[in-house]
Structures are given as C-alpha cells and as structure tokens.
C-alpha cells in the first residue's frame, strides 16, 4: 500500500465518521409537528408521561431503548 492509498483510506474513514456523527446527532430541541413534540427517529408523538419524566427527550421510549442498546453506530 503506497502513500496515496493510505491517504485515500484515511479520507474515506474520516468522511464516514463525519457522516455518522451528523446522522446520529440528536436535534437539540427535538421536532415539533402541529404543536406536538415527535420522536426524531419514528416521527410518532412522544407521550406526555415520557416528557414529564424526561422533558428534553427527543426520542420515544422505544426508539431511546434501541439507541441505548445499539448505540451511535
């Protein structure tokens, strides 16, 4: 592997990492559709009980569980 191949591999790795970071970054305040805060993953309304327990939640409880189980890629 020559220096050009190494540079190309490093560039691809950095681009993939930047893409993963951008795709997995939660929206700071979540999404609001028609006045209802919705999950950033599935677009379903986040239940009031979840928002009472975690006011800054951006995912519903099911999507949050998946995020915690499988992480950010």
MITI-17331 format. One record per residue: y, z, x of N, C-alpha, C, O in turn. Coordinates in Angstrom, 1 decimal. Example, Ala and Ser with C-alpha at 12.3 -4.5 7.8 and 13.67 -1.06 7.14 Angstrom:
<atoms>
<atom><n_yy>-5.7</n_yy><n_zz>7.8</n_zz><n_xx>13.2</n_xx><ca_yy>-4.5</ca_yy><ca_zz>7.8</ca_zz><ca_xx>12.3</ca_xx><c_yy>-3.3</c_yy><c_zz>7.8</c_zz><c_xx>13.2</c_xx><o_yy>-3.3</o_yy><o_zz>8.5</o_zz><o_xx>14.2</o_xx></atom>
<atom><n_yy>-2.2</n_yy><n_zz>7.1</n_zz><n_xx>12.8</n_xx><ca_yy>-1.1</ca_yy><ca_zz>7.1</ca_zz><ca_xx>13.7</ca_xx><c_yy>0.0</c_yy><c_zz>7.9</c_zz><c_xx>12.9</c_xx><o_yy>1.1</o_yy><o_zz>8.0</o_zz><o_xx>13.4</o_xx></atom>
</atoms>
This chain:
<atoms>
<atom><n_yy>-1.2</n_yy><n_zz>0.0</n_zz><n_xx>0.9</n_xx><ca_yy>0.0</ca_yy><ca_zz>0.0</ca_zz><ca_xx>0.0</ca_xx><c_yy>1.2</c_yy><c_zz>0.0</c_zz><c_xx>0.9</c_xx><o_yy>1.4</o_yy><o_zz>0.9</o_zz><o_xx>1.7</o_xx></atom>
<atom><n_yy>2.1</n_yy><n_zz>-1.0</n_zz><n_xx>0.7</n_xx><ca_yy>3.3</ca_yy><ca_zz>-1.1</ca_zz><ca_xx>1.6</ca_xx><c_yy>4.4</c_yy><c_zz>-0.3</c_zz><c_xx>0.9</c_xx><o_yy>4.3</o_yy><o_zz>0.2</o_zz><o_xx>-0.2</o_xx></atom>
<atom><n_yy>5.6</n_yy><n_zz>-0.3</n_zz><n_xx>1.6</n_xx><ca_yy>6.7</ca_yy><ca_zz>0.5</ca_zz><ca_xx>1.1</ca_xx><c_yy>7.3</c_yy><c_zz>0.0</c_zz><c_xx>-0.2</c_xx><o_yy>7.7</o_yy><o_zz>0.7</o_zz><o_xx>-1.0</o_xx></atom>
<atom><n_yy>7.2</n_yy><n_zz>-1.3</n_zz><n_xx>-0.4</n_xx><ca_yy>7.6</ca_yy><ca_zz>-1.9</ca_zz><ca_xx>-1.7</ca_xx><c_yy>6.7</c_yy><c_zz>-1.5</c_zz><c_xx>-2.9</c_xx><o_yy>7.2</o_yy><o_zz>-1.2</o_zz><o_xx>-4.0</o_xx></atom>
<atom><n_yy>5.4</n_yy><n_zz>-1.4</n_zz><n_xx>-2.6</n_xx><ca_yy>4.5</ca_yy><ca_zz>-0.9</ca_zz><ca_xx>-3.7</ca_xx><c_yy>4.8</c_yy><c_zz>0.5</c_zz><c_xx>-4.0</c_xx><o_yy>4.7</o_yy><o_zz>0.9</o_zz><o_xx>-5.1</o_xx></atom>
<atom><n_yy>5.0</n_yy><n_zz>1.3</n_zz><n_xx>-2.9</n_xx><ca_yy>5.3</ca_yy><ca_zz>2.8</ca_zz><ca_xx>-3.1</ca_xx><c_yy>6.6</c_yy><c_zz>2.9</c_zz><c_xx>-3.9</c_xx><o_yy>6.7</o_yy><o_zz>3.8</o_zz><o_xx>-4.8</o_xx></atom>
<atom><n_yy>7.6</n_yy><n_zz>2.1</n_zz><n_xx>-3.6</n_xx><ca_yy>8.9</ca_yy><ca_zz>2.2</ca_zz><ca_xx>-4.3</ca_xx><c_yy>8.7</c_yy><c_zz>1.8</c_zz><c_xx>-5.8</c_xx><o_yy>9.3</o_yy><o_zz>2.5</o_zz><o_xx>-6.7</o_xx></atom>
<atom><n_yy>8.0</n_yy><n_zz>0.8</n_zz><n_xx>-6.0</n_xx><ca_yy>7.7</ca_yy><ca_zz>0.4</ca_zz><ca_xx>-7.4</ca_xx><c_yy>7.0</c_yy><c_zz>1.4</c_zz><c_xx>-8.2</c_xx><o_yy>7.3</o_yy><o_zz>1.7</o_zz><o_xx>-9.4</o_xx></atom>
<atom><n_yy>6.0</n_yy><n_zz>2.0</n_zz><n_xx>-7.6</n_xx><ca_yy>5.2</ca_yy><ca_zz>3.1</ca_zz><ca_xx>-8.3</ca_xx><c_yy>6.1</c_yy><c_zz>4.3</c_zz><c_xx>-8.6</c_xx><o_yy>6.0</o_yy><o_zz>4.8</o_zz><o_xx>-9.7</o_xx></atom>
<atom><n_yy>6.9</n_yy><n_zz>4.7</n_zz><n_xx>-7.6</n_xx><ca_yy>7.8</ca_yy><ca_zz>5.8</ca_zz><ca_xx>-7.9</ca_xx><c_yy>8.8</c_yy><c_zz>5.5</c_zz><c_xx>-9.0</c_xx><o_yy>9.1</o_yy><o_zz>6.3</o_zz><o_xx>-9.8</o_xx></atom>
<atom><n_yy>9.3</n_yy><n_zz>4.3</n_zz><n_xx>-9.0</n_xx><ca_yy>10.3</ca_yy><ca_zz>3.8</ca_zz><ca_xx>-10.0</ca_xx><c_yy>9.6</c_yy><c_zz>3.9</c_zz><c_xx>-11.4</c_xx><o_yy>10.2</o_yy><o_zz>4.4</o_zz><o_xx>-12.4</o_xx></atom>
<atom><n_yy>8.4</n_yy><n_zz>3.4</n_zz><n_xx>-11.5</n_xx><ca_yy>7.7</ca_yy><ca_zz>3.4</ca_zz><ca_xx>-12.8</ca_xx><c_yy>7.4</c_yy><c_zz>4.9</c_zz><c_xx>-13.2</c_xx><o_yy>7.6</o_yy><o_zz>5.2</o_zz><o_xx>-14.4</o_xx></atom>
<atom><n_yy>7.1</n_yy><n_zz>5.7</n_zz><n_xx>-12.3</n_xx><ca_yy>6.8</ca_yy><ca_zz>7.1</ca_zz><ca_xx>-12.6</ca_xx><c_yy>8.1</c_yy><c_zz>7.8</c_zz><c_xx>-13.1</c_xx><o_yy>8.1</o_yy><o_zz>8.5</o_zz><o_xx>-14.1</o_xx></atom>
<atom><n_yy>9.2</n_yy><n_zz>7.5</n_zz><n_xx>-12.5</n_xx><ca_yy>10.5</ca_yy><ca_zz>8.1</ca_zz><ca_xx>-12.9</ca_xx><c_yy>10.9</c_yy><c_zz>7.6</c_zz><c_xx>-14.2</c_xx><o_yy>11.5</o_yy><o_zz>8.4</o_zz><o_xx>-15.0</o_xx></atom>
<atom><n_yy>10.7</n_yy><n_zz>6.3</n_zz><n_xx>-14.5</n_xx><ca_yy>11.1</ca_yy><ca_zz>5.8</ca_zz><ca_xx>-15.8</ca_xx><c_yy>10.3</c_yy><c_zz>6.4</c_zz><c_xx>-16.9</c_xx><o_yy>10.8</o_yy><o_zz>6.7</o_zz><o_xx>-18.0</o_xx></atom>
<atom><n_yy>9.0</n_yy><n_zz>6.5</n_zz><n_xx>-16.7</n_xx><ca_yy>8.1</ca_yy><ca_zz>7.1</ca_zz><ca_xx>-17.7</ca_xx><c_yy>8.5</c_yy><c_zz>8.5</c_zz><c_xx>-17.9</c_xx><o_yy>8.5</o_yy><o_zz>9.0</o_zz><o_xx>-19.1</o_xx></atom>
<atom><n_yy>8.8</n_yy><n_zz>9.3</n_zz><n_xx>-16.9</n_xx><ca_yy>9.2</ca_yy><ca_zz>10.7</ca_zz><ca_xx>-17.1</ca_xx><c_yy>10.5</c_yy><c_zz>10.8</c_zz><c_xx>-17.9</c_xx><o_yy>10.6</o_yy><o_zz>11.6</o_zz><o_xx>-18.7</o_xx></atom>
<atom><n_yy>11.5</n_yy><n_zz>9.9</n_zz><n_xx>-17.5</n_xx><ca_yy>12.7</ca_yy><ca_zz>9.9</ca_zz><ca_xx>-18.3</ca_xx><c_yy>12.5</c_yy><c_zz>9.5</c_zz><c_xx>-19.7</c_xx><o_yy>13.1</o_yy><o_zz>10.1</o_zz><o_xx>-20.6</o_xx></atom>
<atom><n_yy>11.6</n_yy><n_zz>8.6</n_zz><n_xx>-20.0</n_xx><ca_yy>11.3</ca_yy><ca_zz>8.2</ca_zz><ca_xx>-21.4</ca_xx><c_yy>10.7</c_yy><c_zz>9.3</c_zz><c_xx>-22.1</c_xx><o_yy>11.0</o_yy><o_zz>9.6</o_zz><o_xx>-23.3</o_xx></atom>
<atom><n_yy>9.7</n_yy><n_zz>9.9</n_zz><n_xx>-21.5</n_xx><ca_yy>9.0</ca_yy><ca_zz>11.1</ca_zz><ca_xx>-22.1</ca_xx><c_yy>10.0</c_yy><c_zz>12.2</c_zz><c_xx>-22.5</c_xx><o_yy>9.9</o_yy><o_zz>12.8</o_zz><o_xx>-23.5</o_xx></atom>
<atom><n_yy>10.9</n_yy><n_zz>12.5</n_zz><n_xx>-21.5</n_xx><ca_yy>11.9</ca_yy><ca_zz>13.5</ca_zz><ca_xx>-21.8</ca_xx><c_yy>12.8</c_yy><c_zz>13.2</c_zz><c_xx>-22.9</c_xx><o_yy>13.1</o_yy><o_zz>14.0</o_zz><o_xx>-23.8</o_xx></atom>
<atom><n_yy>13.2</n_yy><n_zz>11.9</n_zz><n_xx>-23.0</n_xx><ca_yy>14.1</ca_yy><ca_zz>11.5</ca_zz><ca_xx>-24.1</ca_xx><c_yy>13.4</c_yy><c_zz>11.6</c_zz><c_xx>-25.4</c_xx><o_yy>14.0</o_yy><o_zz>12.0</o_zz><o_xx>-26.4</o_xx></atom>
<atom><n_yy>12.2</n_yy><n_zz>11.1</n_zz><n_xx>-25.5</n_xx><ca_yy>11.4</ca_yy><ca_zz>11.1</ca_zz><ca_xx>-26.7</ca_xx><c_yy>11.0</c_yy><c_zz>12.4</c_zz><c_xx>-27.2</c_xx><o_yy>10.9</o_yy><o_zz>12.7</o_zz><o_xx>-28.4</o_xx></atom>
<atom><n_yy>10.8</n_yy><n_zz>13.4</n_zz><n_xx>-26.3</n_xx><ca_yy>10.3</ca_yy><ca_zz>14.7</ca_zz><ca_xx>-26.7</ca_xx><c_yy>11.4</c_yy><c_zz>15.8</c_zz><c_xx>-26.8</c_xx><o_yy>11.2</o_yy><o_zz>16.9</o_zz><o_xx>-27.2</o_xx></atom>
<atom><n_yy>12.7</n_yy><n_zz>15.4</n_zz><n_xx>-26.6</n_xx><ca_yy>13.8</ca_yy><ca_zz>16.3</ca_zz><ca_xx>-26.7</ca_xx><c_yy>14.1</c_yy><c_zz>16.5</c_zz><c_xx>-28.1</c_xx><o_yy>14.5</o_yy><o_zz>15.6</o_zz><o_xx>-28.8</o_xx></atom>
<atom><n_yy>14.0</n_yy><n_zz>17.8</n_zz><n_xx>-28.6</n_xx><ca_yy>14.3</ca_yy><ca_zz>18.0</ca_zz><ca_xx>-30.0</ca_xx><c_yy>15.8</c_yy><c_zz>17.9</c_zz><c_xx>-30.2</c_xx><o_yy>16.7</o_yy><o_zz>18.1</o_zz><o_xx>-29.3</o_xx></atom>
<atom><n_yy>16.2</n_yy><n_zz>17.4</n_zz><n_xx>-31.4</n_xx><ca_yy>17.6</ca_yy><ca_zz>17.3</ca_zz><ca_xx>-31.7</ca_xx><c_yy>18.1</c_yy><c_zz>18.7</c_zz><c_xx>-31.8</c_xx><o_yy>17.5</o_yy><o_zz>19.6</o_zz><o_xx>-32.3</o_xx></atom>
<atom><n_yy>19.3</n_yy><n_zz>18.9</n_zz><n_xx>-31.3</n_xx><ca_yy>19.9</ca_yy><ca_zz>20.2</ca_zz><ca_xx>-31.2</ca_xx><c_yy>20.0</c_yy><c_zz>21.0</c_zz><c_xx>-32.5</c_xx><o_yy>19.7</o_yy><o_zz>22.2</o_zz><o_xx>-32.5</o_xx></atom>
<atom><n_yy>20.4</n_yy><n_zz>20.3</n_zz><n_xx>-33.5</n_xx><ca_yy>20.5</ca_yy><ca_zz>21.0</ca_zz><ca_xx>-34.8</ca_xx><c_yy>19.5</c_yy><c_zz>20.5</c_zz><c_xx>-35.9</c_xx><o_yy>19.6</o_yy><o_zz>20.9</o_zz><o_xx>-37.0</o_xx></atom>
<atom><n_yy>18.6</n_yy><n_zz>19.7</n_zz><n_xx>-35.5</n_xx><ca_yy>17.7</ca_yy><ca_zz>19.1</ca_zz><ca_xx>-36.5</ca_xx><c_yy>18.3</c_yy><c_zz>17.9</c_zz><c_xx>-37.2</c_xx><o_yy>19.3</o_yy><o_zz>17.4</o_zz><o_xx>-36.9</o_xx></atom>
<atom><n_yy>17.6</n_yy><n_zz>17.5</n_zz><n_xx>-38.3</n_xx><ca_yy>18.0</ca_yy><ca_zz>16.4</ca_zz><ca_xx>-39.1</ca_xx><c_yy>18.3</c_yy><c_zz>16.9</c_zz><c_xx>-40.5</c_xx><o_yy>17.5</o_yy><o_zz>17.8</o_zz><o_xx>-41.0</o_xx></atom>
<atom><n_yy>19.3</n_yy><n_zz>16.4</n_zz><n_xx>-41.1</n_xx><ca_yy>19.6</ca_yy><ca_zz>16.8</ca_zz><ca_xx>-42.5</ca_xx><c_yy>19.7</c_yy><c_zz>15.5</c_zz><c_xx>-43.3</c_xx><o_yy>20.5</o_yy><o_zz>14.6</o_zz><o_xx>-43.0</o_xx></atom>
<atom><n_yy>18.9</n_yy><n_zz>15.5</n_zz><n_xx>-44.3</n_xx><ca_yy>18.9</ca_yy><ca_zz>14.3</ca_zz><ca_xx>-45.2</ca_xx><c_yy>19.1</c_yy><c_zz>14.8</c_zz><c_xx>-46.6</c_xx><o_yy>18.5</o_yy><o_zz>15.7</o_zz><o_xx>-47.1</o_xx></atom>
<atom><n_yy>20.2</n_yy><n_zz>14.3</n_zz><n_xx>-47.2</n_xx><ca_yy>20.6</ca_yy><ca_zz>14.7</ca_zz><ca_xx>-48.6</ca_xx><c_yy>20.8</c_yy><c_zz>16.2</c_zz><c_xx>-48.7</c_xx><o_yy>20.4</o_yy><o_zz>16.8</o_zz><o_xx>-49.7</o_xx></atom>
<atom><n_yy>21.3</n_yy><n_zz>16.8</n_zz><n_xx>-47.7</n_xx><ca_yy>21.6</ca_yy><ca_zz>18.2</ca_zz><ca_xx>-47.7</ca_xx><c_yy>20.4</c_yy><c_zz>19.1</c_zz><c_xx>-47.4</c_xx><o_yy>20.6</o_yy><o_zz>20.4</o_zz><o_xx>-47.4</o_xx></atom>
<atom><n_yy>19.3</n_yy><n_zz>18.6</n_zz><n_xx>-47.0</n_xx><ca_yy>18.1</ca_yy><ca_zz>19.3</ca_zz><ca_xx>-46.7</ca_xx><c_yy>17.7</c_yy><c_zz>19.1</c_zz><c_xx>-45.3</c_xx><o_yy>17.6</o_yy><o_zz>18.0</o_zz><o_xx>-44.8</o_xx></atom>
<atom><n_yy>17.5</n_yy><n_zz>20.2</n_zz><n_xx>-44.6</n_xx><ca_yy>17.0</ca_yy><ca_zz>20.1</ca_zz><ca_xx>-43.2</ca_xx><c_yy>15.6</c_yy><c_zz>19.6</c_zz><c_xx>-43.2</c_xx><o_yy>14.7</o_yy><o_zz>20.3</o_zz><o_xx>-43.8</o_xx></atom>
<atom><n_yy>15.3</n_yy><n_zz>18.6</n_zz><n_xx>-42.5</n_xx><ca_yy>13.9</ca_yy><ca_zz>18.0</ca_zz><ca_xx>-42.4</ca_xx><c_yy>13.4</c_yy><c_zz>18.0</c_zz><c_xx>-41.0</c_xx><o_yy>14.1</o_yy><o_zz>18.1</o_zz><o_xx>-40.0</o_xx></atom>
<atom><n_yy>12.1</n_yy><n_zz>18.0</n_zz><n_xx>-40.9</n_xx><ca_yy>11.4</ca_yy><ca_zz>18.1</ca_zz><ca_xx>-39.6</ca_xx><c_yy>11.7</c_yy><c_zz>16.8</c_zz><c_xx>-38.8</c_xx><o_yy>11.7</o_yy><o_zz>15.7</o_zz><o_xx>-39.4</o_xx></atom>
<atom><n_yy>11.9</n_yy><n_zz>17.0</n_zz><n_xx>-37.5</n_xx><ca_yy>12.2</ca_yy><ca_zz>15.8</ca_zz><ca_xx>-36.7</ca_xx><c_yy>11.0</c_yy><c_zz>15.0</c_zz><c_xx>-36.4</c_xx><o_yy>11.1</o_yy><o_zz>13.9</o_zz><o_xx>-35.9</o_xx></atom>
<atom><n_yy>9.8</n_yy><n_zz>15.5</n_zz><n_xx>-36.7</n_xx><ca_yy>8.5</ca_yy><ca_zz>14.8</ca_zz><ca_xx>-36.5</ca_xx><c_yy>8.0</c_yy><c_zz>14.0</c_zz><c_xx>-37.7</c_xx><o_yy>7.7</o_yy><o_zz>12.8</o_zz><o_xx>-37.6</o_xx></atom>
<atom><n_yy>8.0</n_yy><n_zz>14.7</n_zz><n_xx>-38.8</n_xx><ca_yy>7.4</ca_yy><ca_zz>14.1</ca_zz><ca_xx>-40.0</ca_xx><c_yy>8.4</c_yy><c_zz>13.8</c_zz><c_xx>-41.2</c_xx><o_yy>8.0</o_yy><o_zz>13.2</o_zz><o_xx>-42.2</o_xx></atom>
<atom><n_yy>9.6</n_yy><n_zz>14.2</n_zz><n_xx>-41.0</n_xx><ca_yy>10.7</ca_yy><ca_zz>13.9</ca_zz><ca_xx>-42.0</ca_xx><c_yy>10.4</c_yy><c_zz>14.7</c_zz><c_xx>-43.3</c_xx><o_yy>11.1</o_yy><o_zz>14.3</o_zz><o_xx>-44.3</o_xx></atom>
<atom><n_yy>9.5</n_yy><n_zz>15.6</n_zz><n_xx>-43.3</n_xx><ca_yy>9.3</ca_yy><ca_zz>16.4</ca_zz><ca_xx>-44.5</ca_xx><c_yy>10.3</c_yy><c_zz>17.6</c_zz><c_xx>-44.5</c_xx><o_yy>10.7</o_yy><o_zz>18.1</o_zz><o_xx>-43.4</o_xx></atom>
<atom><n_yy>10.8</n_yy><n_zz>18.1</n_zz><n_xx>-45.7</n_xx><ca_yy>11.7</ca_yy><ca_zz>19.2</ca_zz><ca_xx>-45.7</ca_xx><c_yy>11.1</c_yy><c_zz>20.4</c_zz><c_xx>-45.0</c_xx><o_yy>9.9</o_yy><o_zz>20.7</o_zz><o_xx>-45.2</o_xx></atom>
<atom><n_yy>11.9</n_yy><n_zz>21.1</n_zz><n_xx>-44.3</n_xx><ca_yy>11.5</ca_yy><ca_zz>22.4</ca_zz><ca_xx>-43.7</ca_xx><c_yy>11.6</c_yy><c_zz>23.5</c_zz><c_xx>-44.7</c_xx><o_yy>12.7</o_yy><o_zz>23.7</o_zz><o_xx>-45.2</o_xx></atom>
<atom><n_yy>10.5</n_yy><n_zz>24.2</n_zz><n_xx>-45.1</n_xx><ca_yy>10.6</ca_yy><ca_zz>25.2</ca_zz><ca_xx>-46.1</ca_xx><c_yy>11.6</c_yy><c_zz>26.3</c_zz><c_xx>-45.8</c_xx><o_yy>11.9</o_yy><o_zz>26.6</o_zz><o_xx>-44.7</o_xx></atom>
<atom><n_yy>12.3</n_yy><n_zz>26.8</n_zz><n_xx>-46.9</n_xx><ca_yy>13.3</ca_yy><ca_zz>27.9</ca_zz><ca_xx>-46.7</ca_xx><c_yy>12.7</c_yy><c_zz>29.1</c_zz><c_xx>-46.0</c_xx><o_yy>13.4</o_yy><o_zz>29.7</o_zz><o_xx>-45.2</o_xx></atom>
<atom><n_yy>11.4</n_yy><n_zz>29.4</n_zz><n_xx>-46.3</n_xx><ca_yy>10.8</ca_yy><ca_zz>30.6</ca_zz><ca_xx>-45.6</ca_xx><c_yy>10.8</c_yy><c_zz>30.4</c_zz><c_xx>-44.1</c_xx><o_yy>11.0</o_yy><o_zz>31.3</o_zz><o_xx>-43.4</o_xx></atom>
<atom><n_yy>10.5</n_yy><n_zz>29.1</n_zz><n_xx>-43.7</n_xx><ca_yy>10.5</ca_yy><ca_zz>28.9</ca_zz><ca_xx>-42.2</ca_xx><c_yy>11.9</c_yy><c_zz>29.0</c_zz><c_xx>-41.7</c_xx><o_yy>12.0</o_yy><o_zz>29.6</o_zz><o_xx>-40.6</o_xx></atom>
<atom><n_yy>12.9</n_yy><n_zz>28.5</n_zz><n_xx>-42.4</n_xx><ca_yy>14.2</ca_yy><ca_zz>28.5</ca_zz><ca_xx>-41.9</ca_xx><c_yy>14.8</c_yy><c_zz>30.0</c_zz><c_xx>-41.9</c_xx><o_yy>15.6</o_yy><o_zz>30.3</o_zz><o_xx>-41.0</o_xx></atom>
<atom><n_yy>14.3</n_yy><n_zz>30.8</n_zz><n_xx>-42.8</n_xx><ca_yy>14.7</ca_yy><ca_zz>32.2</ca_zz><ca_xx>-42.8</ca_xx><c_yy>14.1</c_yy><c_zz>32.9</c_zz><c_xx>-41.5</c_xx><o_yy>14.8</o_yy><o_zz>33.7</o_zz><o_xx>-40.9</o_xx></atom>
<atom><n_yy>12.8</n_yy><n_zz>32.6</n_zz><n_xx>-41.2</n_xx><ca_yy>12.2</ca_yy><ca_zz>33.2</ca_zz><ca_xx>-40.1</ca_xx><c_yy>12.7</c_yy><c_zz>32.6</c_zz><c_xx>-38.7</c_xx><o_yy>12.8</o_yy><o_zz>33.3</o_zz><o_xx>-37.8</o_xx></atom>
<atom><n_yy>13.0</n_yy><n_zz>31.3</n_zz><n_xx>-38.7</n_xx><ca_yy>13.5</ca_yy><ca_zz>30.6</ca_zz><ca_xx>-37.5</ca_xx><c_yy>14.6</c_yy><c_zz>29.7</c_zz><c_xx>-37.9</c_xx><o_yy>14.4</o_yy><o_zz>28.5</o_zz><o_xx>-38.1</o_xx></atom>
<atom><n_yy>15.8</n_yy><n_zz>30.2</n_zz><n_xx>-38.0</n_xx><ca_yy>17.0</ca_yy><ca_zz>29.4</ca_zz><ca_xx>-38.5</ca_xx><c_yy>17.2</c_yy><c_zz>28.1</c_zz><c_xx>-37.7</c_xx><o_yy>17.8</o_yy><o_zz>27.2</o_zz><o_xx>-38.2</o_xx></atom>
<atom><n_yy>16.9</n_yy><n_zz>28.2</n_zz><n_xx>-36.4</n_xx><ca_yy>17.1</ca_yy><ca_zz>27.0</ca_zz><ca_xx>-35.5</ca_xx><c_yy>15.9</c_yy><c_zz>26.0</c_zz><c_xx>-35.5</c_xx><o_yy>15.9</o_yy><o_zz>25.1</o_zz><o_xx>-34.7</o_xx></atom>
<atom><n_yy>15.0</n_yy><n_zz>26.2</n_zz><n_xx>-36.3</n_xx><ca_yy>13.8</ca_yy><ca_zz>25.4</ca_zz><ca_xx>-36.3</ca_xx><c_yy>14.1</c_yy><c_zz>23.9</c_zz><c_xx>-36.6</c_xx><o_yy>15.0</o_yy><o_zz>23.6</o_zz><o_xx>-37.4</o_xx></atom>
<atom><n_yy>13.5</n_yy><n_zz>23.0</n_zz><n_xx>-35.8</n_xx><ca_yy>13.7</ca_yy><ca_zz>21.6</ca_zz><ca_xx>-36.0</ca_xx><c_yy>12.5</c_yy><c_zz>20.9</c_zz><c_xx>-36.5</c_xx><o_yy>12.5</o_yy><o_zz>19.7</o_zz><o_xx>-36.8</o_xx></atom>
<atom><n_yy>11.4</n_yy><n_zz>21.7</n_zz><n_xx>-36.5</n_xx><ca_yy>10.1</ca_yy><ca_zz>21.1</ca_zz><ca_xx>-37.0</ca_xx><c_yy>9.5</c_yy><c_zz>22.0</c_zz><c_xx>-38.1</c_xx><o_yy>9.8</o_yy><o_zz>23.2</o_zz><o_xx>-38.1</o_xx></atom>
<atom><n_yy>8.7</n_yy><n_zz>21.4</n_zz><n_xx>-38.9</n_xx><ca_yy>8.0</ca_yy><ca_zz>22.2</ca_zz><ca_xx>-39.9</ca_xx><c_yy>6.9</c_yy><c_zz>23.0</c_zz><c_xx>-39.2</c_xx><o_yy>6.7</o_yy><o_zz>22.7</o_zz><o_xx>-38.0</o_xx></atom>
<atom><n_yy>6.3</n_yy><n_zz>24.0</n_zz><n_xx>-39.9</n_xx><ca_yy>5.3</ca_yy><ca_zz>24.8</ca_zz><ca_xx>-39.2</ca_xx><c_yy>4.1</c_yy><c_zz>24.0</c_zz><c_xx>-38.7</c_xx><o_yy>3.6</o_yy><o_zz>24.4</o_zz><o_xx>-37.6</o_xx></atom>
<atom><n_yy>3.7</n_yy><n_zz>23.0</n_zz><n_xx>-39.4</n_xx><ca_yy>2.5</ca_yy><ca_zz>22.2</ca_zz><ca_xx>-38.9</ca_xx><c_yy>2.9</c_yy><c_zz>21.4</c_zz><c_xx>-37.7</c_xx><o_yy>2.1</o_yy><o_zz>21.4</o_zz><o_xx>-36.7</o_xx></atom>
<atom><n_yy>4.0</n_yy><n_zz>20.8</n_zz><n_xx>-37.7</n_xx><ca_yy>4.4</ca_yy><ca_zz>20.0</ca_zz><ca_xx>-36.5</ca_xx><c_yy>4.7</c_yy><c_zz>20.9</c_zz><c_xx>-35.3</c_xx><o_yy>4.4</o_yy><o_zz>20.5</o_zz><o_xx>-34.2</o_xx></atom>
<atom><n_yy>5.3</n_yy><n_zz>22.1</n_zz><n_xx>-35.6</n_xx><ca_yy>5.5</ca_yy><ca_zz>23.0</ca_zz><ca_xx>-34.5</ca_xx><c_yy>4.2</c_yy><c_zz>23.5</c_zz><c_xx>-33.9</c_xx><o_yy>4.1</o_yy><o_zz>23.6</o_zz><o_xx>-32.7</o_xx></atom>
<atom><n_yy>3.2</n_yy><n_zz>23.7</n_zz><n_xx>-34.7</n_xx><ca_yy>1.9</ca_yy><ca_zz>24.2</ca_zz><ca_xx>-34.2</ca_xx><c_yy>1.3</c_yy><c_zz>23.1</c_zz><c_xx>-33.3</c_xx><o_yy>0.7</o_yy><o_zz>23.4</o_zz><o_xx>-32.3</o_xx></atom>
<atom><n_yy>1.4</n_yy><n_zz>21.8</n_zz><n_xx>-33.7</n_xx><ca_yy>0.9</ca_yy><ca_zz>20.7</ca_zz><ca_xx>-32.9</ca_xx><c_yy>1.7</c_yy><c_zz>20.6</c_zz><c_xx>-31.6</c_xx><o_yy>1.1</o_yy><o_zz>20.4</o_zz><o_xx>-30.6</o_xx></atom>
<atom><n_yy>3.0</n_yy><n_zz>20.8</n_zz><n_xx>-31.7</n_xx><ca_yy>3.8</ca_yy><ca_zz>20.7</ca_zz><ca_xx>-30.5</ca_xx><c_yy>3.4</c_yy><c_zz>21.8</c_zz><c_xx>-29.5</c_xx><o_yy>3.2</o_yy><o_zz>21.6</o_zz><o_xx>-28.3</o_xx></atom>
<atom><n_yy>3.1</n_yy><n_zz>23.0</n_zz><n_xx>-30.0</n_xx><ca_yy>2.7</ca_yy><ca_zz>24.1</ca_zz><ca_xx>-29.1</ca_xx><c_yy>1.3</c_yy><c_zz>23.9</c_zz><c_xx>-28.6</c_xx><o_yy>1.0</o_yy><o_zz>24.3</o_zz><o_xx>-27.5</o_xx></atom>
<atom><n_yy>0.4</n_yy><n_zz>23.3</n_zz><n_xx>-29.4</n_xx><ca_yy>-0.9</ca_yy><ca_zz>23.1</ca_zz><ca_xx>-28.9</ca_xx><c_yy>-1.0</c_yy><c_zz>22.0</c_zz><c_xx>-27.9</c_xx><o_yy>-1.8</o_yy><o_zz>22.1</o_zz><o_xx>-27.0</o_xx></atom>
<atom><n_yy>-0.3</n_yy><n_zz>20.9</n_zz><n_xx>-28.1</n_xx><ca_yy>-0.4</ca_yy><ca_zz>19.7</ca_zz><ca_xx>-27.2</ca_xx><c_yy>0.7</c_yy><c_zz>19.5</c_zz><c_xx>-26.3</c_xx><o_yy>0.6</o_yy><o_zz>18.7</o_zz><o_xx>-25.3</o_xx></atom>
<atom><n_yy>1.8</n_yy><n_zz>20.2</n_zz><n_xx>-26.4</n_xx><ca_yy>3.0</ca_yy><ca_zz>20.2</ca_zz><ca_xx>-25.5</ca_xx><c_yy>3.8</c_yy><c_zz>18.9</c_zz><c_xx>-25.6</c_xx><o_yy>3.6</o_yy><o_zz>18.1</o_zz><o_xx>-26.5</o_xx></atom>
<atom><n_yy>4.6</n_yy><n_zz>18.7</n_zz><n_xx>-24.5</n_xx><ca_yy>5.5</ca_yy><ca_zz>17.6</ca_zz><ca_xx>-24.5</ca_xx><c_yy>5.0</c_yy><c_zz>16.4</c_zz><c_xx>-23.7</c_xx><o_yy>5.8</o_yy><o_zz>15.6</o_zz><o_xx>-23.2</o_xx></atom>
<atom><n_yy>3.7</n_yy><n_zz>16.2</n_zz><n_xx>-23.7</n_xx><ca_yy>3.2</ca_yy><ca_zz>15.0</ca_zz><ca_xx>-23.1</ca_xx><c_yy>3.0</c_yy><c_zz>15.2</c_zz><c_xx>-21.6</c_xx><o_yy>2.6</o_yy><o_zz>14.2</o_zz><o_xx>-20.9</o_xx></atom>
</atoms>
